[in-house]
Amino acid sequence: MTEAELVASLPVLAFQAALLFARVGAAAMLLPGLGEQEVSPQIRLALGIGMVPLLLSALAPNLPSAPDDAAEAVRLVVLEILIGVWLGGLARLVTLAFAIAGQVVALMLGLASALVPDAQLGGQSTATSRMFALLAIVLVLGTGLYMLPLRALAQSYAVLPAGAAWPAGDAAEAFTQAAGESFALALQLAAPFILGAMVLNVALGLLSRLAPQVQIYFVAIPGQILAGIALLALLLPAMVGAYAEAARVAFAALPGNR
């Protein structure tokens, strides 16, 4: 390519880079490991910008040229942002499952009143939920699972080409299904604690009937917390392994990885 051809192609390349950044940058704000609230916006912005030159040369032939109509250009950019947020949100739901499991575990253990600030779920959350959220981040980054959402993002142009019509119905259905699967995974991980709490409460209810003069629940709460913490220490390695496998399957099923 001559210098004159390069200069002539700069407006097209600039618009294509803007389109690429719109999708990649929006997704980077939500992707597991990259889009955590603990990561400063400047770092996330730098990561999004850094991915543009890596992908532009390969994806440029599939990106539309700059349209003459400004409204059409705005529509294309907004559509790319929407796709990026959708893809990042699908991946984010997978990591939220472990935090939700921690929230359920805290409720079953009687630790729901022990609250700590949680940047992921907003406001304050339980200590176990915060611990599980951080565990999910460490697991995704430490095992290389973060590469699967990134690959899905890079290959999403084959599924959702830039400039194509937004499949609102299918996108909403996919997001709803992902949210349901995330909640189901959280309940599966917390199932031993739910079962244990149910058995314990039934037993305490029977004891309160047999000895109504004794404050059974006030006596049993400290034991419930101690037994629950011991059970958590026993089951946590298995829970982490089960979550890692479920996250790998969920990330592999993201649009673009299928």
C-alpha positions in Angstrom: 0.0 0.0 0.0 1.4 3.4 -1.0 1.5 6.4 1.2 -1.4 8.0 -0.7 -3.5 4.9 -0.4 -2.8 4.7 3.4 -3.8 8.3 3.9 -7.0 7.8 1.9 -7.9 4.7 4.0 -7.4 6.4 7.3 -11.0 7.7 7.7 -12.3 4.2 7.1 -9.8 2.6 9.5 -10.6 5.2 12.1 -14.4 4.5 11.9 -13.8 0.7 12.0 -11.5 1.1 15.0 -14.3 3.2 16.7 -16.8 0.4 15.9 -14.5 -2.2 17.2 -13.7 -0.3 20.4 -17.5 0.3 21.0 -18.1 -3.5 21.2 -14.8 -4.5 22.9 -14.7 -1.5 25.3 -18.3 -2.1 26.4 -17.6 -5.8 27.0 -14.4 -5.0 28.9 -16.4 -3.1 31.5 -18.2 -6.3 32.4 -16.0 -9.3 31.5 -14.9 -11.5 34.4 -11.4 -10.5 35.6 -11.3 -7.4 33.5 -14.5 -5.7 34.5 -14.3 -6.0 38.3 -15.2 -2.9 40.3 -11.8 -3.2 42.0 -10.1 -2.5 38.7 -10.0 1.2 38.0 -12.0 2.5 35.0 -8.7 3.8 33.6 -7.2 0.4 33.5 -10.3 -1.1 32.0 -10.3 1.6 29.4 -6.7 1.0 28.6 -7.4 -2.8 28.2 -10.2 -2.0 25.8 -8.1 0.3 23.7 -5.2 -2.2 23.8 -7.4 -4.9 22.3 -8.4 -2.8 19.3 -5.1 -2.9 17.3 -4.8 -6.6 18.1 -8.2 -7.4 16.5 -8.5 -4.6 13.9 -6.3 -6.2 11.2 -8.2 -9.5 11.4 -11.7 -8.1 11.7 -11.4 -5.0 9.4 -12.7 -6.9 6.3 -15.9 -7.7 8.2 -16.5 -4.2 9.5 -18.6 -1.7 7.5 -17.1 1.5 6.1 -17.9 4.9 7.4 -21.5 5.8 6.2 -22.2 9.2 4.7 -25.2 9.7 7.1 -24.2 10.8 10.6 -27.4 9.2 12.0 -26.4 5.8 10.5 -22.9 6.1 12.0 -24.4 6.8 15.5 -26.8 3.8 15.0 -23.9 1.5 14.2 -21.9 2.6 17.2 -24.8 2.3 19.6 -25.6 -1.1 18.3 -22.0 -2.2 18.9 -22.1 -0.9 22.4 -25.3 -2.8 23.0 -23.7 -6.1 21.7 -20.7 -5.6 23.9 -22.8 -5.0 27.0 -24.9 -8.1 26.2 -21.8 -10.3 25.7 -20.1 -9.0 28.8 -23.3 -9.4 30.8 -23.7 -13.0 29.8 -20.1 -13.7 31.1 -20.7 -11.7 34.2 -23.7 -13.8 35.2 -21.4 -16.8 35.4 -19.2 -15.2 38.0 -22.2 -13.8 39.9 -23.4 -17.3 40.5 -20.7 -18.0 43.0 -21.4 -14.8 44.9 -25.1 -15.6 45.0 -24.2 -19.1 46.4 -22.2 -17.4 49.2 -25.2 -15.2 50.0 -27.4 -18.3 50.3 -24.8 -20.0 52.4 -24.7 -17.1 54.8 -28.5 -17.1 55.1 -28.4 -20.8 56.0 -25.6 -20.4 58.5 -27.2 -17.5 60.3 -24.5 -15.0 59.2 -26.9 -12.8 57.2 -26.4 -10.0 59.8 -22.6 -9.9 59.3 -22.4 -7.5 56.4 -19.4 -6.1 54.5 -19.3 -3.6 51.5 -19.7 -5.4 48.2 -18.8 -3.6 45.0 -20.1 -6.4 42.8 -23.7 -6.8 44.2 -24.0 -3.2 45.4 -24.3 -1.8 48.9 -23.5 -4.3 51.6 -23.5 -8.1 51.4 -22.6 -11.0 53.6 -19.0 -12.0 54.4 -19.3 -15.4 52.6 -20.8 -13.8 49.5 -17.9 -11.4 49.3 -15.4 -14.2 49.9 -17.0 -16.3 47.1 -17.1 -13.3 44.7 -13.3 -12.8 45.2 -12.7 -16.6 44.9 -14.5 -16.6 41.5 -12.3 -13.7 40.3 -9.1 -15.5 41.4 -10.3 -18.8 39.9 -11.1 -17.2 36.5 -7.8 -15.4 36.3 -5.7 -18.1 37.8 -6.9 -20.9 35.6 -7.0 -19.0 32.3 -10.8 -19.2 32.1 -10.9 -15.5 31.2 -9.6 -16.5 27.7 -12.9 -18.1 26.8 -15.0 -14.9 27.1 -12.3 -13.0 25.2 -12.3 -15.6 22.4 -16.1 -15.4 22.3 -15.9 -11.6 22.0 -13.3 -11.8 19.2 -15.4 -14.4 17.3 -18.7 -12.8 18.0 -18.5 -10.9 14.7 -19.2 -14.2 12.9 -22.5 -14.5 14.9 -23.4 -10.9 15.2 -21.8 -9.0 12.3 -21.3 -5.3 12.7 -24.2 -3.4 11.2 -26.6 -6.3 11.2 -30.0 -6.0 12.7 -30.1 -6.5 16.5 -31.9 -9.8 17.3 -33.8 -8.4 20.3 -36.0 -11.5 20.9 -33.2 -14.0 20.8 -30.8 -11.8 22.8 -33.4 -11.3 25.6 -34.1 -15.1 25.6 -30.4 -15.9 25.9 -29.9 -13.4 28.7 -33.0 -14.7 30.6 -31.8 -18.3 30.2 -28.3 -17.3 31.4 -29.7 -15.6 34.4 -31.8 -18.7 35.3 -28.8 -21.0 34.8 -26.7 -18.7 37.0 -29.3 -18.8 39.8 -29.7 -22.6 39.4 -25.9 -23.0 39.7 -25.9 -21.0 42.9 -28.6 -23.1 44.4 -26.7 -26.3 43.4 -23.5 -25.1 45.0 -25.4 -24.1 48.2 -27.6 -27.3 48.3 -25.7 -29.0 51.2 -26.2 -26.0 53.4 -29.9 -25.6 52.4 -30.5 -29.3 53.3 -28.6 -29.0 56.5 -30.5 -25.9 57.6 -33.8 -27.5 56.8 -33.0 -30.6 58.8 -31.6 -28.5 61.7 -34.7 -26.2 61.8 -37.1 -29.2 61.8 -35.1 -30.8 64.6 -35.2 -27.6 66.6 -38.9 -27.2 66.0 -39.5 -30.7 67.4 -37.3 -30.0 70.4 -39.1 -26.7 71.1 -42.3 -28.8 71.2 -40.9 -31.3 73.6 -39.3 -28.7 75.9 -41.2 -25.4 75.4 -39.8 -23.9 78.5 -36.2 -23.9 77.0 -35.3 -21.2 74.5 -34.0 -23.8 71.9 -33.3 -21.3 69.2 -31.2 -19.0 71.3 -29.2 -22.0 72.5 -28.8 -23.6 69.1 -27.8 -20.5 67.0 -24.1 -20.5 68.1 -23.8 -24.2 67.5 -25.5 -23.7 64.1 -22.9 -21.1 63.1 -20.0 -23.2 64.3 -21.3 -26.3 62.6 -22.0 -24.4 59.4 -18.5 -22.9 59.3 -17.0 -26.3 59.8 -19.1 -27.7 57.0 -18.1 -24.8 54.8 -14.4 -25.5 55.4 -15.0 -29.2 54.6 -17.0 -28.6 51.3 -15.3 -25.4 50.0 -12.6 -27.3 47.9 -15.4 -29.4 46.2 -17.5 -26.3 45.7 -14.6 -24.5 44.0 -13.9 -27.4 41.7 -17.6 -27.8 40.8 -17.9 -24.1 40.1 -14.7 -24.1 37.9 -16.1 -26.9 35.8 -19.5 -25.2 35.5 -17.9 -21.9 34.6 -15.8 -23.5 31.9 -18.9 -25.1 30.4 -20.8 -21.8 30.6 -18.0 -19.8 29.0 -17.6 -22.3 26.3 -21.3 -21.9 25.4 -21.1 -18.1 25.0 -22.0 -16.8 21.5 -18.9 -17.0 19.4 -17.5 -20.1 21.2 -20.2 -22.4 20.0 
